[in-house]
């Protein structure tokens, strides 16, 4: 089965109200030229943007556009003349996308929207994520928002709209998507990853906070296995085996390690959060192997200390990714630090 991505996804789960708001404005001929589709990562923002783009380009209701529809196929292939998608460029050598959308990319947007639609009534631009627009890139699209041409729609997918320029926010309508409930998450995952078994789905729901987009990334990088291996490394007490630590860290060396690092950093923060909650007296363990590790770690510090360590680690991981520090070494330091009274990640990163 081919991978389902936002541009090829025929279903939207848990965001009916948001889609209905777009459709109401469209049918009332009051559609804003700029929309900020906001919410946590992986809950359907991009999927909604592509569904609405297909509706504008075809004139059909979102659920009436099947995979056999010519508009669907051309949107999926990025070949529709009236749709422009702007996103950070992929660097295959580093296995990661650029951090920013360049000003050159952003300048394509007003040029594109100023043209007459080639096939139907609308020209549509999707920026995903708009948070990646730097100041110059954001300024490059302001004029088109100040003086929008007719039959042009700009859809800005944003995980954190507070990072967008105030002038952009003031010229767009904001559509806030809600986090998914567990049942909605399960339904979405049954659709995009039908081979995933029930036990894995429950684990992925916990680790991803019911975010199908994050869960798919975790699946692709064998996150459940990585988490279980990390727990196994931390299981010995009061000290962990250095050979086990180095064997675990080998997956973070070499050329294409960015994806593994992103998954590890997510899992490490997930573990710290669960340790903090366990230290506070909450029953958070989902299986016996995790429970034993959580109980041992929780006994080292009060919940407030673990919470502070979560924040310190999150900050250091963010710096490490931004500066492309030695991921392998950072993983080694993190694992050893889990059994110490004070984290040393900050010193190592510096």
Residue, then its C-alpha position, 0 to 999 in steps of 0.5 A: x500500500x502506498x504511503x498516505x500523506x496529507x496531499x494524498x489523504x482522502x479522509x480527515x478525522x476529528x476536524x469536522x468543525x474546522x472544515x465546515x467553517x471553511x465550507x460555510x464561508x466558501x458557499x456564502x461567497x465570504x471566503x477570506x483570501x488568507x487563512x492560518x490553519x493552526x494547531x499542534x503538529x500532526x493533527x490534520x492541518x495540512x490534510x485539511x489544507x489539501x482537502x480544501x484546495x482540491x475543493x476550490x480547484x474542482x468545485x466539488x465537496x471535499x468527500x466527493x473527490x476520490x483518488x480517481x478524480x483528475x484534480x486529486x491526482x494532479x494535486x497529489x503529483x504537485x502538477x496542478x497549474x492553479x496550486x503552488x505548495x511552498x515548503x522547506x526544501x529537502x536536503x537528501x544528503x542530510x536526510x532533513x529539510x531546511x529550517x527556513x523557507x527562503x525569500x526566493x521561495x516566498x517571492x513566488x507566491x505573489x507572482x503566482x497568485x497575481x495570475x489568472x486561474x488556468x483551469x477553474x475559478x481559483x488559484x491556491x497557495x499552501x505554505x507548510x509550515x508557515x512558521x518556517x518563513x523568516x522575516x524577509x520571506x514573510x515580508x515578501x508575501x505581505x503585499x499580496x495579503x494587503x491587496x489580494x487579487x480576486x479568486x486567490x487563497x493563501x493557506x498558511x499551515x502553522x504549528x505556532x501562529x505566535x511566531x508569524x508576523x503580527x501583520x500577517x496574522x492581522x490580515x488572515x483568518x485563523x482556524x484553530x484545529x483541536x487535538x484529537x481524542x484517543x478514538x479519533x487518533x485510532x480511526x486516523x491511524x487505521x486509515x493511514x497505517x492499517x497494518x499497525x496492531x492494536x498494542x502498537x497503536x496504544x503505545x503510539x497514542x501515548x508517545x505522540x499525544x494522539x497525533x497521527x502525523x507524529x505517530x507516522x514519523x515514529x513508526x517510520x523510524x521504529x520508535x517503539x523498538x527504540x523506546x524499548x531499547x532505551x528502557x533496557x539500557x536504563x534498567x540496570x540500577x544504580x549504574x548502567x552498562x557503558x557498552x550497552x550505552x555505546x551500542x544504543x548510540x551507534x544509530x546516531x552516527x553517520x551521514x543520515x542520522x537526523x530522522x533518528x535523532x528527532x525520534x530519540x529527542x521526542x522519546x527522551x522528553x516523553x520519558x522525562x515527562x513520564x518520570x516526572x508524573x510517576x514521581x508525582x504519584x501518577x500511575x503512568x506506566x503502560x507495561x511492566x518493563x517501563x514501570x520498573x524503570x520509571x519507579x527507579x528513576x522517579x525515586x531519584x528526584x522530586x517531580x519538580x526536579x524532573x520537570x526542571x530537567x525536562x525543560x533543560x533537556x528540551x532547550x539543549x536538544x533544540x540547540x543541538x539540532x540547530x547547531x548540528x552538534x554530535x548527536x551520538x555523544x549527546x545521546x551517551x551523555x543523556x543516558x548516563x545523566x539519567x541516573x545522576x543527581x544533576x544533568x550534564x547535558x548543558x555542559x556537554x552541549x556547550 
